Structures are given as structure tokens and as C-alpha cells.
Amino acid sequence: MSEELKDMDVQEFEESGETKTTRRDINFILDIPLEMTVVIGKTKILIQELLQLGQGSVIALDKLAGEPMEVFVNDRLVGRGEVVVVNEKFGIRLTDIISPSERVNQLR
């Protein structure tokens, strides 16, 4: 078996002129689906209150009117924004993107 290893051509890795800051080709991941969630607010209620909800019920949330909504991708906070209406559908205009260093800190 050692003779087989001696006869193998081993390609040497050479350092290219690329630096760590050079943009990598990411085309191979562009079609991977991600789940995006926009949170307009949260609240906690008792089961009894939940069972009493009906059409027209109003649920108070922890956010104030006009406060930025949180934007999550795969359960990770990536930014904040404001609600807009586009062609009679709700959307979100991003007003703040979380910096890469802040995103790394979320992983800890």
C-alpha cells in the first residue's frame, strides 16, 4: 500500500493572489430558500383570555405605534423596518441592517 502512495500525483496547493477580503463566488447558494419573519409585536395572555377571543377582538402588543418592526431570517435578527403598503399588500421598508459583527455576537 505504501508503494501506491508513492506513485500518486499530489497536487500542491498554491496561494493565489486573493486576499480574505476578496469577494467569493456565492452563486451556488443563491437558490437556497430562507424563512423571513417580520415581528410587529408580542404579548403574553392566559389560556382563558385566548379562549374568549373572537372576531373583532383587539390584542395589545408590546410595541408602540411607529416603532420599528424586527426582521428575522431563519430566526436570526437581521434588521428593522417600517410597515408599508405596496399594491394593496403589506410590506416592510428596511430602515436598519444589523452589522456583521452584531450578527456574529447573536451566535454566542
DAZIDA-V400613 format. One line per field, one symbol per residue. burial: I if it has 16 or more other C-alpha atoms within 10 Angstrom, else O. A space follows every 10 residues. Layout:
burial = ???
//
This chain:
burial = OOOOOOOOOO OOOOOOOOOO OOOOOOOOOO OOOOOOOIOI OOOOOOOOOO OOOOOOOOOO OOOOOOOIII IIOOOOIIII IIIOOOOOOO OIOIOOOOOO OOOOOOOO
//
